[in-house]
Amino acid sequence: MIDILLPAIWETLYMSLVSTFIAVVIGFFTAIILIMTQKDGLTPNIKLYRVLDVLINTLRSFPFIILMIVLFPVTKMIVGKSIGTTAAIVPLTIGAAPFIARLIESALKEVDAGVIEAAKSFGAGNFQIVFKIMFIEALPGIISAITLTLITVIGFSAMAGAVGGGGLGDVAIKFGYYRFQTDIMLYTVLILIVLVQFFQSLGDYLYKITKK
């Protein structure tokens, strides 16, 4: 059983952490563009904002299992195959990036407008306002957004196992469902719960540190 579960845990962590990292990078810069180009942004551009807004909403409306199947050709083009642990990173990233982009956008919107106006009055440029003021002020909210995204991606990675993505979801289906090994199914669920609790606790700890 250990020989079955340990590789599955590693695959789940590999899929979840790598895809979350890439999604955070994409989502962060997308959120910055949204914040800057919105109606009251630093460099308003309504057309660009609406295009990104529609794209994000469209990608977020796809159930993950359907998104993964739809992206099989794209995944194969990028990684050379459409199933497997590495292949699952592509749909996981595309599914998580719009989600984290919207969360980070919301965190940045919470920054006090008075602080931004004060920075402008002191001659701060757009780059300085975004990265030295808005980012710092919104950091606790961004950490919470990343934590929520990672936990969501862990759940997505379990679903990826249903279509050959590997990880704990794959083990649960192959052994727990098809072979009626209830104990393995139970262990996979318990491990997923432990992973979620660990990352949630870590996120809460980092949130408290940055909030001080």
N, C-alpha and C positions, 0 to 999 in steps of 0.2 A: 504493500500500500504506500509506503514512504517513497519507493522508487517511482510510483505513479504520480503522487501528489507534489513532490519537491520540484520536478521539472515544470509541472503545471503552474506552480506558484511563481517560479522564475519567469515563465512565459507571460503570465498575467501582469507581473510587475514591469517587465520589459515593454510590453505593448502599452500599458497605461502610462508609464512615466515618460517614455519617448514621445508618444503621440500628444500627451498633455504639454510637454515642453515645446514642441513645434507649434501646437495650437495656441499656446500662450504668446509666443513670438508673433505669429500671424495676427492673432486677435488683438494684441496690444497696439500694434501699428495701425490696424484697421480702426480701432477705437479712437486713436489719436486723429486719424483723418476725419472720422465722423464728428469728433468734438470741434475740430478746427473749421470744418466746412459747413457746419450747421448754421441756421439763420443768424444766431447771435454769436457765432464763433469768431476766432481770431482772423481767419481768412474765409469768409462765407463763400460757398459755392453750392448752391441749392441743387443743381443738376447732378453733380458728383455725389452729393449726400444722398439724394433719392435713389441713384443707381445702387450704391452700397447698401442702403436701407432695404431695398427690395431684394437684393441678392442674399443678404443675411436672413431676412424673413423667409425667403424661399428655401434655403438650405435647412433652416431650423424646423420647417414644417414637415420634413421627411422623417418618418420613423426610421430608426437606425438600421434595422434589419433590411429594410427596403433600400436605403441609401447604400448599404454595403453591396447588395446585389447589383444595383444600377452602376456602381463604380467598378465592377469587375474588369471591364476593358481598360479603364484608366489605371487601375492598380497593376494590371499585367504590363502595361506600357511603362510604368515607373519602376517596378521592382522585378519584372520578368515573370511573375506568376500572380494568380488571382486569389489563391488560398494559402494559408500558413500564417505563422505568427508575425513575420515581418510584413507580409502583404496586408494584414489587418490594420497595421499602423496608418495606412493611407486613408481608409474610410473613417477610422477613429479620429484622425486629425481633422479631416474635412467636416465631420459631424460636430466636433468640439469647438473648432475655431469660431464659428458664428456665435455660439453660446457664450464663450469667454469674451468675445468682442463686445457683445451687448452688456455683459456684466461690468466689464472695465469701463465702458462708456458711461454707465450709470454711476459708477464710483467717481469718475472724473467730473461728472455733472454736479456732484454733491459739494465740490470745492466752492467755498464762499466767493461770490463774484467780487466782493469788496477787496479781497486779497489780490485777485487778478488785476483789478483796476489800479490798486496801489503799485503793483509791479510795473504796470504800463507807465504810470506817472514817473517812476524812477528810471525809465528808459530801457526796461528789459525787453529783449527781443522775443519772438514767438517760441524759439527753441528753448530759451531760458525759462519762459513762463510754463511751458509744457513739462519739461524735465526737472526743473529745479523748484518749481512751486506746485503745479497741479499734481505731478506724480508723487511728490513727497507728502502732500496733504491727503492724497487719496490712497496712500500705500496700505493702510489697514483694510480698506474696502477691497483693494486689489488682491491682497492676500486671501481674504475670505472668498473672493471670486475664483481664485486659482484652486483653493481647497475644494470648493463645491464642484468645480469642473473635473478635478482629479477623481473625486468620488463618483461622479457621473460616468466618467470614462471607464472606471473599474467595472461598473455595471454594464456598460456597452461592451467591454471586452469579454464579459461572460456570455453575452448574446452572440458575439462573434464566433464563439465555439460552435454554435448551431450550424454554421456554414463553413466549417473547416478552419477557423481562426486559431485554434489551439487554446492553451490555457485551462483554467479551472472550468470554464463553461464546457469545453470539449470533453474534459474528464467526466463531468456530471452527466452529459448526454450519453457518452459511449458506455460508461460503466454503471452509472446510477439509473439511467432510463432504459437503455436497450438491454442491459444485462441484469437489471433488477437488483443491483447491489446498493441497497438503501444506505448502508454504512458509508460508502464513498460519497454518495449524494449528500449525506448529512455533513461529512467532513468538509466538502467543498463549500457548503453554505456557511459553516462555522468559520472557515478560513477567510472567506469574503467579508464576513462581519468583522473579524479581527482586523483585517486590512483597512476597512472603512473607519473603524474606531481609531486606529493608529494615526491615520492621515488626518482625521478630523481633530484629534487631540493636538497633533503637531501644528495644524493650521490655527487652532484656537490659541496655542501658546505664542506663536509668531504674531498673531493679531494683538494680543495683550502687550507684547513687547513694543510693537510699533505704535500702539495707541497711546503709550505714555508720553 
